[in-house]
């Protein structure tokens, strides 16, 4: 359950939340494994409705088989599907990876676009995927990535009372300083994995328990 905090209250709370989480998770960063912007794009496409851990299990072999953008663009689709078969929605994702790779070659000269407007022109790349690549690779804060951890914890902290990811992102962008948009996602993900676990929140050891309106222990 969330509270009905005003925007100034949310801004103040968000500032304290970010500061405390930065102290608790100084190494917070994208957990996907990649070496190039394109590998990051592929890994991010694969990560939709799948854990980063699962993605990281298959990308070493995938990136060994398909070493370049050209390799992915010219890949035999059934072969690419087979290479990522253990990942959910693998047929849809294989098609998106192949088509986005082809578009990168033919429309962007093999270079990853560095604006949200351009990167979301790639097949299978929406605002969330685009924001991950722009934030992680280019350090550009074009939005806030809202995954299941971010959605759940932002609501618990009273930083939003919305359910729709787009509306949650809007509320967070209003409450959080732009310089912290990128790191916020990583901090909340780390906190969701370590302490604010969906099935068994550890409120008694949470660094945010004095700020959180949903805390179960005082």
Secondary structure, 3 states (H helix, E strand, C coil): CCCCCCHHHHHHHHHHHHHHHHHHCCCCCCCCCCCCHHHHHHHHHHCCCCCHHHHHHHHHHHHHHCCCHHHHHCCCHHHHHHHCCCCCCHHHHHHHHHHHHHHHHHHHCCCCCCCHHHHCCCCCCCHHHHHHHHHHHHCCCCCCCCCHHHHHHHHHCCCCCCCCHHHHHHHHHHHCCHHHHHHHHHHHHHHHHHCCCCCCCCHHHCCCCCCCCCCCCC
